[in-house]
């Protein structure tokens, strides 16, 4: 392994840990500081933190891999996500920022739901915390799988930790660095590192396609188009081989945004309501550039591989393969850092939200109601480590697919929380009983749908993405049950 690669990677690791130390000295004295950064995020940090924690290794591994394998038809997921993110910023962000303060200054999603629906506070807080911890264990595992694949592909045989495989070594190192800055610096460290990581990711996704197309062996757009048409003319088709169900399953990924706790918690932490539109514009611009870059890496990376006789055993590693082949070691190390940034930004956000629920919604609720702020922060740090270990166990299978794990967890959160968050913020008739019904029905529908294999094949045809039945079932359950039960007058009008 070239020394330049190590220089870039070590510089990246040191920067992340340094930010964690800075955050520890700045904002970890209280539970609100540790878990929500004291609600002081600037629009720039909030925007890129939401984006970076959202995209994860999927942006540099899963999406390019899907485009590499099947062409533009796979880009519909990205389009659906872009639309969903926009409406998330438009509908949820301002209302959630205002109402989490208005309803008892909640610092976690379960606490907000409990404050919003006091007649079912304990049940809502408990059930939502359980859903968060379970699905985040799976979601965090997807990030660790991405880290393991990076080391397996790029660092084969370079690092030996007790005879562990390259994949297992990657999982351990990825988790280790994330744990250091998350445990030490809390939410502020996670948000500031997300901002830096978001910049690195976007820059990498601008550099990589440009070099693939116009560097040595690239041939530009015309040559890449000709090569892909020769391989398979349908690679440039948005619809070839795509059924209506397949298209619907792709674009409905965007529904998941409304229920992702690690994303919407950024809305709670932004410093003021007037900063939300600024953050939205920054975040959507970042997302558009990054998605176009990821799509280009997968599509034009396929053309480059064909033109130059490059064997790519796993399509999800095309970014890693090209980074190692085309760039000076210092730049290669930077690109590896971009991939780790995508992975770590999401893992750290998920670990912190899961630990916040364990701390605020289990420990403080059931075990130590009078826990001091110092004790709460300490328990939060231990919870981060505990969830990380569970995620590492789930990620121990090197055959795991990043996109598959992400899709399951994304659907689980989207169905369990998405309709509930929307209706709790926007429909005054929603009550506590309906909220519980929607959350349980949404989560169970997703779990049962996956268990029956209907996400892979439904009624003899293509699979239906589990977020579709889960979201619809949860929405219906909330409306029907809320209408059928008494209005407890729990809604308080808040001007946004």
C-alpha positions in Angstrom: 0.0 0.0 0.0 1.5 3.3 -1.1 2.5 5.7 1.6 0.4 8.5 0.1 -2.7 6.5 0.7 -1.9 6.2 4.4 -1.0 9.8 4.7 -4.5 10.9 3.5 -6.3 8.3 5.6 -4.4 9.0 8.8 -5.0 12.8 8.2 -8.7 12.0 7.9 -8.8 9.9 11.0 -6.9 12.5 13.0 -9.3 15.3 11.8 -12.4 13.3 12.8 -11.0 12.5 16.3 -9.8 16.1 16.7 -13.4 17.4 16.0 -14.6 15.0 18.6 -12.3 16.4 21.2 -13.3 20.0 20.3 -17.0 19.1 20.6 -16.3 17.4 24.0 -14.9 20.6 25.3 -17.7 22.7 23.8 -21.0 20.9 24.1 -21.3 17.8 26.3 -22.0 19.1 29.7 -25.8 18.3 29.7 -27.9 15.7 28.0 -29.4 18.3 25.6 -25.8 19.3 24.6 -24.7 15.7 24.2 -27.8 14.5 22.3 -28.9 17.6 20.4 -25.9 20.0 20.4 -27.9 22.5 22.4 -30.0 23.3 19.3 -27.3 25.5 17.9 -26.6 24.1 14.5 -26.0 26.6 11.7 -28.0 26.1 8.5 -24.8 24.9 6.7 -23.9 22.3 9.3 -27.6 21.2 9.7 -27.9 20.8 5.9 -24.8 18.8 5.2 -25.2 16.9 8.4 -28.6 15.7 7.4 -27.4 14.9 3.9 -24.2 13.1 4.9 -25.9 11.1 7.7 -28.6 10.2 5.1 -26.6 9.0 2.2 -24.1 6.6 3.9 -22.1 4.0 2.0 -25.1 3.6 -0.2 -24.1 6.7 -2.1 -20.6 5.5 -3.0 -21.2 1.8 -3.0 -24.8 0.7 -3.4 -26.1 3.3 -6.0 -23.0 3.2 -8.3 -23.1 -0.6 -8.0 -26.8 -0.7 -9.1 -26.1 1.6 -12.0 -23.0 -0.4 -13.0 -25.1 -3.6 -13.1 -28.4 -2.5 -14.6 -28.1 1.1 -16.0 -30.2 4.2 -15.7 -33.3 2.3 -14.6 -31.7 2.0 -11.1 -31.5 5.8 -10.9 -35.2 6.0 -10.0 -34.2 5.3 -6.4 -32.1 8.5 -6.4 -34.9 10.5 -8.0 -37.4 9.3 -5.5 -35.0 10.2 -2.7 -34.4 13.6 -4.0 -38.2 14.4 -4.2 -38.7 12.9 -0.7 -35.9 14.9 0.8 -37.3 18.1 -0.6 -40.7 17.6 0.9 -39.1 16.5 4.2 -37.4 19.9 4.4 -40.5 21.7 3.3 -43.1 19.9 5.4 -41.4 18.4 8.4 -38.4 20.5 9.1 -40.0 23.8 10.2 -42.9 22.2 12.1 -40.7 19.7 13.9 -38.2 22.4 14.9 -41.0 24.5 16.4 -43.1 21.8 17.9 -40.4 19.8 19.7 -39.7 23.0 21.7 -43.3 23.8 22.1 -44.2 20.3 23.4 -41.9 20.1 26.4 -38.5 20.8 24.8 -38.2 17.2 23.6 -34.7 16.1 22.6 -35.6 12.7 21.1 -38.3 11.6 18.7 -39.9 9.2 21.2 -39.9 12.1 23.8 -41.6 14.4 21.3 -44.3 11.8 20.5 -44.9 11.2 24.2 -45.3 15.0 24.8 -47.5 15.4 21.7 -49.8 12.5 22.8 -49.7 12.6 26.7 -52.7 10.2 27.0 -50.4 7.4 25.6 -47.0 8.8 26.6 -45.5 5.8 28.2 -46.6 3.3 25.5 -45.5 5.6 22.7 -42.1 6.3 24.2 -41.4 2.7 24.8 -42.6 1.3 21.5 -40.9 4.0 19.4 -37.6 3.5 21.3 -37.8 -0.3 20.7 -38.3 0.3 17.0 -35.4 2.8 16.9 -33.0 0.5 18.6 -33.9 -2.6 16.5 -33.9 -1.0 13.1 -30.8 1.1 13.8 -28.9 -2.0 14.8 -29.6 -3.3 11.2 -29.0 0.1 9.6 -25.7 0.7 11.4 -24.7 -2.8 10.3 -25.1 -1.8 6.7 -22.5 1.0 7.2 -20.1 -1.5 8.8 -20.5 -3.8 5.9 -19.5 -1.0 3.6 -16.4 -0.3 5.7 -15.6 -4.0 5.6 -15.9 -4.1 1.8 -13.5 -1.1 1.5 -10.8 -2.9 3.5 -11.4 -6.2 1.8 -11.1 -4.6 -1.7 -8.4 -1.9 -1.0 -6.3 -3.2 1.9 -6.2 -6.9 1.2 -3.4 -8.4 3.4 -2.1 -5.0 4.6 -3.4 -5.0 8.1 -3.4 -8.1 10.3 -5.4 -8.0 13.5 -5.1 -11.3 15.3 -5.5 -13.3 12.1 -8.9 -11.7 11.3 -10.0 -11.5 7.7 -9.6 -8.2 5.8 -13.4 -7.8 5.9 -13.6 -8.2 9.7 -10.6 -5.9 10.2 -12.4 -3.2 8.1 -15.5 -3.6 10.3 -13.5 -3.2 13.5 -11.5 -0.2 12.3 -14.5 1.6 10.9 -16.5 1.1 14.1 -13.5 1.9 16.3 -12.9 5.4 14.8 -16.6 6.2 14.8 -16.9 5.2 18.4 -14.0 7.4 19.5 -15.4 10.7 18.2 -19.1 9.9 18.8 -18.6 8.7 22.4 -16.3 11.7 23.2 -18.1 14.5 21.4 -21.7 13.5 21.1 -24.2 15.2 18.8 -22.0 18.3 18.0 -19.1 16.1 17.1 -21.3 14.0 14.9 -22.8 17.1 13.1 -19.5 18.8 12.6 -17.8 15.7 11.3 -20.8 15.2 9.0 -20.3 18.6 7.6 -16.7 17.9 6.8 -17.5 14.4 5.5 -20.3 15.8 3.3 -17.8 18.2 1.7 -15.4 15.3 1.1 -18.1 13.1 -0.4 -19.3 15.7 -2.8 -15.8 16.6 -3.9 -15.0 13.0 -4.5 -18.2 12.5 -6.6 -17.2 15.4 -8.8 -13.6 14.3 -9.2 -14.2 10.6 -9.9 -16.6 10.9 -12.9 -14.5 13.7 -14.5 -11.3 11.5 -14.4 -13.2 8.4 -15.5 -14.6 10.2 -18.6 -11.8 12.5 -19.5 -8.6 11.0 -18.1 -6.4 8.4 -19.7 -8.5 5.5 -21.0 -11.8 7.4 -20.6 -12.7 8.7 -24.1 -15.3 11.3 -23.0 -19.1 11.1 -23.2 -19.3 10.0 -26.8 -16.9 7.1 -26.4 -18.5 6.1 -23.1 -22.0 6.2 -24.7 -20.8 4.1 -27.7 -19.2 1.5 -25.4 -22.3 1.1 -23.3 -24.5 0.9 -26.3 -22.3 -1.9 -27.6 -22.5 -3.8 -24.3 -26.2 -3.3 -23.8 -28.3 -0.6 -25.5 -30.8 -0.7 -22.6 -28.2 0.7 -20.1 -29.2 4.2 -21.1 -32.9 3.5 -20.9 -34.9 4.8 -18.0 -37.6 2.1 -18.4 -36.1 -1.0 -20.2 -36.9 -4.1 -18.2 -38.6 -2.0 -15.5 -42.2 -2.9 -14.6 -44.6 -0.5 -13.1 -44.2 -2.3 -9.7 -40.4 -2.1 -10.0 -40.6 1.6 -10.8 -43.0 2.3 -7.9 -40.8 0.3 -5.5 -37.8 2.5 -6.6 -39.4 6.0 -6.4 -41.2 5.3 -3.1 -37.9 5.2 -1.3 -38.6 8.9 -0.9 -41.5 8.1 1.5 -39.0 6.9 4.0 -37.5 10.4 4.6 -40.4 11.5 6.9 -39.6 8.7 9.4 -35.8 8.6 9.6 -34.9 9.6 13.2 -31.2 10.2 12.4 -32.2 12.7 9.6 -35.1 14.6 11.2 -33.3 15.0 14.5 -31.2 17.6 12.6 -34.3 19.6 12.1 -34.8 19.6 15.9 -31.2 20.9 16.4 -31.1 23.7 13.9 -30.6 27.0 15.7 -33.7 28.9 14.6 -36.8 28.5 12.4 -35.7 31.2 9.9 -32.6 29.1 9.2 -34.6 26.2 7.8 -35.1 27.6 4.2 -31.4 28.4 4.0 -30.5 24.9 5.1 -33.0 23.4 2.7 -31.4 25.1 -0.3 -27.9 24.1 0.8 -29.0 20.5 1.5 -30.9 20.0 -1.8 -28.0 21.5 -3.8 -25.5 19.1 -2.1 -27.8 16.2 -2.7 -28.3 16.9 -6.4 -24.6 17.2 -7.1 -23.8 14.1 -5.1 -26.5 11.9 -6.7 -25.5 12.9 -10.2 -21.9 12.1 -9.3 -22.8 8.7 -7.9 -24.9 7.8 -11.0 -22.1 8.9 -13.2 -19.5 6.7 -11.3 -21.7 3.6 -11.8 -22.7 4.2 -15.4 -19.4 5.6 -16.8 -17.4 3.3 -14.6 -19.0 0.4 -16.5 -17.9 1.9 -19.8 -14.4 2.4 -18.5 -14.2 -1.2 -17.2 -15.3 -2.6 -20.5 -13.0 -0.4 -22.6 -10.0 -1.3 -20.5 -10.7 -4.9 -19.8 -11.1 -4.3 -16.1 -12.7 -7.2 -14.1 -15.1 -6.0 -11.4 -16.3 -9.0 -9.4 -18.6 -7.0 -7.1 -20.4 -4.0 -8.8 -20.7 -2.3 -5.4 -16.9 -1.9 -5.3 -16.5 0.0 -8.6 -15.7 3.3 -6.7 -12.9 1.5 -4.8 -11.5 -0.2 -7.9 -11.4 3.1 -9.9 -9.9 5.0 -6.9 -7.1 2.5 -6.7 -6.4 2.4 -10.4 -6.7 6.0 -11.7 -5.3 8.3 -9.1 -2.0 9.3 -7.3 -1.8 7.6 -3.9 -2.5 10.9 -2.1 -5.8 11.3 -4.1 -6.6 7.6 -3.8 -6.3 8.0 0.0 -8.6 11.0 -0.2 -11.2 9.0 -2.2 -11.0 6.2 0.3 -11.5 8.8 3.0 -14.6 10.0 1.1 -16.0 6.5 1.2 -15.2 6.1 4.9 -16.8 9.6 5.4 -20.0 8.4 3.7 -20.0 5.3 6.0 -19.0 7.0 9.2 -21.3 10.0 9.0 -24.3 7.7 8.9 -23.0 5.2 11.5 -22.2 7.9 14.0 -25.7 9.6 13.6 -27.5 6.3 14.0 -25.5 5.2 17.0 -26.1 8.5 18.7 -29.9 8.5 18.0 -30.2 4.9 19.2 -28.2 5.6 22.4 -30.3 8.7 23.0 -33.4 6.5 23.0 -31.8 4.0 25.2 -30.7 6.7 27.7 -33.7 9.0 27.6 -36.5 6.6 26.9 -35.4 3.5 28.8 -32.8 4.4 31.5 -34.2 7.7 32.5 -37.8 6.6 32.1 -37.7 3.2 33.9 -34.4 2.9 35.9 -33.2 6.3 37.1 -35.8 9.0 36.8 -33.7 11.3 38.9 -30.4 10.7 37.0 -28.1 13.7 37.0 -27.0 15.3 33.7 -23.4 13.9 34.2 -24.8 10.4 34.8 -27.1 10.6 31.7 -24.2 11.6 29.5 -22.1 8.7 30.8 -25.0 6.2 30.1 -25.4 7.7 26.6 -21.7 7.0 25.9 -22.0 3.4 27.1 -25.1 3.0 25.0 -23.3 4.1 21.9 -20.7 1.4 22.4 -23.4 -1.3 23.1 -25.4 -0.6 19.9 -22.1 -0.5 17.9 -21.2 -4.0 19.2 -24.6 -5.4 18.2 -24.3 -3.8 14.8 -20.8 -5.3 14.3 -22.2 -8.8 15.1 -25.0 -8.3 12.5 -22.4 -7.1 9.9 -20.1 -10.1 10.5 -21.3 -11.8 7.3 -19.0 -10.6 4.4 -21.7 -11.6 1.9 -24.1 -9.0 3.1 -25.3 -6.5 0.5 -25.2 -2.8 1.5 -28.3 -1.9 -0.5 -30.3 -4.8 0.9 -29.6 -3.9 4.6 -30.3 -0.2 4.0 -33.5 -0.9 2.2 -34.9 -3.0 5.0 -34.0 -0.5 7.8 -35.1 2.5 5.7 -38.5 0.9 5.1 -38.9 0.0 8.7 -38.4 3.5 9.9 -40.3 5.0 7.0 -43.4 3.0 7.7 -43.3 3.1 11.5 -42.6 6.8 11.9 -43.2 8.5 8.5 -47.1 8.7 8.6 -47.1 9.3 12.3 -44.6 12.3 12.1 -46.5 13.8 9.2 -49.9 13.5 10.8 -48.8 14.5 14.3 -47.4 17.7 12.9 -50.2 18.5 10.4 -53.5 16.8 11.4 -54.9 18.0 14.7 -57.3 15.1 15.0 -54.5 12.6 15.4 -54.6 11.1 18.9 -52.4 8.9 21.1 -54.3 5.7 20.4 -54.1 6.3 16.6 -50.4 7.0 17.0 -49.7 3.7 18.6 -51.8 1.8 16.1 -49.9 3.5 13.2 -46.5 2.8 14.6 -47.1 -0.8 15.4 -49.0 -1.6 12.1 -46.3 0.1 10.0 -43.4 -1.7 11.7 -45.1 -5.1 11.7 -46.2 -4.8 8.1 -42.6 -4.2 7.0 -41.3 -7.1 9.1 -44.0 -9.6 7.9 -43.6 -8.5 4.3 -39.8 -9.2 4.4 -40.3 -12.5 6.3 -42.8 -13.7 3.6 -40.3 -12.7 0.8 -42.9 -10.4 -0.9 -40.2 -7.8 -1.3 -38.4 -10.2 -3.6 -41.5 -11.8 -5.4 -45.2 -10.9 -4.9 -48.0 -13.0 -6.3 -45.7 -14.6 -8.9 -44.4 -11.3 -10.1 -41.7 -8.9 -9.1 -41.3 -8.0 -5.5 -43.0 -4.9 -3.9 -40.8 -2.7 -1.8 -42.0 -3.2 1.8 -42.2 0.6 2.5 -45.3 0.8 0.2 -47.6 -1.6 2.1 -46.1 -0.5 5.4 -46.6 3.3 4.8 -50.1 2.8 3.5 -51.1 0.5 6.3 -49.7 2.8 9.0 -51.4 5.9 7.4 -54.8 4.1 7.3 -54.4 2.8 10.9 -53.7 6.3 12.3 -56.6 7.9 10.5 -59.2 5.1 11.2 -58.2 4.6 14.9 -58.0 8.3 15.6 -61.5 8.9 14.0 -62.9 5.9 15.9 -61.7 7.1 19.3 -62.2 10.2 21.3 -60.3 13.4 20.6 -58.3 14.1 23.7 -57.5 17.6 22.7 -53.7 16.9 22.6 -52.9 19.1 19.6 -51.6 22.6 20.3 -51.5 25.0 17.4 -48.0 26.4 16.7 -47.4 29.1 14.1 -44.7 28.2 11.7 
